Amino acid sequence: MKLYRKILYIMIALFVAAAADIHIELNYPKLIREWVETDKIQQGEALTVLHLTDLHSKWFGGDNERLFGLVSKADPDIIVCTGDVVDKTADVDIFAYSYTFFEGLLRFGKPVFYVSGNHEPWDDWEALQRQAVQQGVRVLVNQNETVQIGTSSVTICGIEDFNTKYHDLNAALAGTDNQTYTILLSHTPAAADQLPEGKVDLMISGHTHGGQVRLPVIKDHIMKEKDILRKYSKGFYRLGATLLYVDSGLGTTRVPLRFLNRSQMTIFEIKGM
């Protein structure tokens, strides 16, 4: 009987620990720092780019204060969002959420770029886009913009979500040159397979959620499309001259669950060498 009780207590303790871990991973995002070197920025100079993706209309605190606290800590030069900021299936007013989210980002006084994801409701996308643009967000619809940060410049390119088939890489990259550091924003990393060689230095994506649940040893994580996860799940991938980064993002889809895969945003320091 004593052995049975010990096993029961251990099982209860493990359950409570797992539940607490899942709560933290879902609701308390972390800030990931990554460093990238390039000869397209003057040696000794650097610029920082903060990436947020896949919020799916989720709140991190009543006014997203935990989220914006991390943005303040990151203190980026540029902020980029690669889609699924809102989720058409969530029980949330997508226009109110989008407005509040971008209002919070814009108050930091840094350029904010945004491309669509597959969960931005297509019927409302143009209206959401107009609202964001009126706020001051730079919505990239198969286009690009060059930003000067101190003595350094960077070209930010953005495509419509690859899943909609309205993406146009040629239009998004039109006018870019090999002398300026070029970043491509694409919600899904699947677009990487269509990149023209030598045109993009860094491609930043989300969509996969890193599988949401990552189990040791098991390579095929759960919760998202297996074909993308087998190829581009989470982290860095070298594709010729392009460095692809897949961010596991902030929110969830289908099931509100994360395990060994805490919600996150990523700050890139792009350093001249």
N, C-alpha and C positions, 0 to 999 in steps of 0.2 A: 504493500500500500504506500509506503514511504517513497519507493522508487517511482510509482505512478504519479505521486504528487510532485516530485522533483521534475519529472518529464513535463507535467502539466504547467508548472511554474516557468520552466524554460521556454515552452511553446508560447505562453502568454507574454513573456518578456520579449521574445523574438518578434511576436506580432506587434507589440507596442512600439518597439524600436523601428520596425519596418514602416509602420504607419507614420511615425514621427519623421522618419527620413523622407518619405514620399511627400509629406506636407511641406517640408523645407525645400525639397527639390522643385516642387510646383510653384511655391509662393515667395521664395526668397532667392532671386536670381543673383548670379555672380558675374563679376567683370573679368573677362579673359584678356590678357595682354599678349600681343604677337608683334614680332619685329620682322621687317622686310627691308632688304638692302637693294639699292639701285644706283646706277651711274647716271641716271637721268635727273637726279637732284644733286645740287652742289654738295661736295664733300663737307661733312660737318654739319650740314643743315638737316632738318627733319620736319615732317608734317604728320599729323595724327588724324585718323579717320575712325569714327565710331560707327559700328554696324548693329542695327536692331532689325529683327525679322520675326515673323510668325507669332505675333501677339494673339491673334484670334480673339480680339475684343476682350482680353483678360485684364483685370485690374490687379495691380500689385500694391495693395493698400487703397484706402478710400479715394484718394486723388492721384493714384499711381506714384505716391511719394517714394516708395522703395526703388522704383524704376528711375525716377528723376534724380534721386540721390546718387545712384551709380553714374548717371550722365554727368552730374556735377563733379564727381570724383574723377571721372575720365578726362574732363576738361579738353575735349577734342577741338581740332581746327575745322573739321567737317563732320556732319552727321548724315548717314545714309540708311535708308529703310528699304528692304527688298521684299515687300509684299506681305499679304495676309495680315495686315495691320488690323483689319476688321474681318469678321466671319459672318457670312449671311445666315448661318445656322444657329448662331448664338442668340440668346434672349436679351439682346442689347440693342439700343438705338444706334445703328452704325454711324449715322451722321454726327450724333452727339459725341460718341466715343472718339471718332476720327478727329473732330474739332478739338476736343479736350486734350487728346494725345499730342497733336501737332502744336497746339498752343503751348503745352508744357515744354516741348523741344525748342520751339522758336524763342522762348524767353532767354535762352542761353546766348542768343545773338550770333549763332553760327549758321552757315549755309546748311539747309536741310534738303536732301534729295530723296525721291520716293519713286519706286516702280511698282506696278501691280503684281498681285499674286493670284492664285487660282481660287481663293476664297473671297476676294473682293467681288461682290455681286455684279455680274456683268451688266445687268439692266440699269444699275445705279452707278456704274463706274465713272461715267462722264460727269455726273452730278457731284460725286465724291471728289473727283479730280478738280473740278471748278472750285469747290469749297476750299480744298487744300491750297490751290494756286492763289486764291483771294487772301488766304492767311499769310502767304509768303513762302510756301513750300515750292521747291523746284521739282515738279513732276516731269519725269523723263519718259516720253512716249516715242521710243525708237529714235532717240536724239542724244546729243551730248552737249556739255558745257565745260569750258575751261575756267578753273578758279585759281587765282593768285593768292598764295599764302606767304607773306614776307617776300623773300627772294625766290621762292619755289612756286612752280605751277603744276597743276594736275588736271587731267581731263577726265570728267565723270561721264560715262556713257550708260544709257539704260534702255532695256528692251521691255516691251509688253510681255506678259507672262507667256512662256514657251508653250504651255498647255492650251492656250487659246488659239494658237496658230496665227496670231496677229503680230508676232514678233518679226522684226526686220533688222538683222545684224548689220547689213550693209548700210542702212540708213543711220543706225545708231553709231556706227563707226566712221561715217562720212566726215572728211576733213581732218581726221586725227593724223598725227605724224609720229615718227619714230623717235623724235627728240623729247617729247613731252610724256611724262609718266601717265599711263592710261589705265583707268579702272572701269570694268564693266559690271553693272548691276543687273543680275538676272535672278528672278525668284527661284527657279529650279536649276540645279547644276547640269541637267541633261543638255542644256544649250551649249555646254562646253564642247560637245562633239562636233559642233558646226562652226567653231571659231576659225577665222582665217589665220594662218600662221603669221606670227610676228606683230599682230595688231593690238594685242591686249597684254599688259604687264600683270595685272591682278584682276581676277574675276571673283566676285563675292556673291554667294548664294545662300539660300536657306532651304525651305520646303521639306526636307527629309526629317526634320526634328531630331536628327541623329538616331532615328528609330524609336525615340521616346523611352523605350526600355532597352537597356544594354546589359546583356548577361555575359559573364566571363566565359571565354572559350567559344561560345556560340557566335558565329559570324553574321548570320542572317537575323538581324534584330527585328523586332516586331513593330507594328502600328503604321508603317508607311509602305509605299510601293517597293516590292522586293527588287525589281530590276534596277532602280536608281540606287538603292542601298547597297547592292552588291558591288556597284561601280564607284559611287560617290556617296559616302555615308556621313562622315564628319571629319573636319580638319583639313589639312593641306594636301593637294595633289599637284604634281608637276606635269604639265601638258606642253611639251616643247618649250617655247619661250614664255608661256603663260603659267602663272601660279594660280591655281584654283583653291579657294577656301570655302568650305561648306560649314555653315554655322548651325548648331542644333536649336538655336532660337529660344524664344521666351514662353510661348503658349503650348497648347496641346490641341489635338483634334481627335474626334471619335470617342476617345476615352480620356478623362482627366487624370492621367497617370504618367509619372516619370520615375525611373529607377536607375541609379548609377549613371544619371544623365541630367544633371541639374540645369534648370533654365538659366540662360546666359545671354550676355551681349559681349561683343568683341571690339577692343580698341587696337587698331593697327598703327604702329609707329613706322613710317616709311622713311628710311635714313639714306642720305647720300653717301656714296663711298668713292 
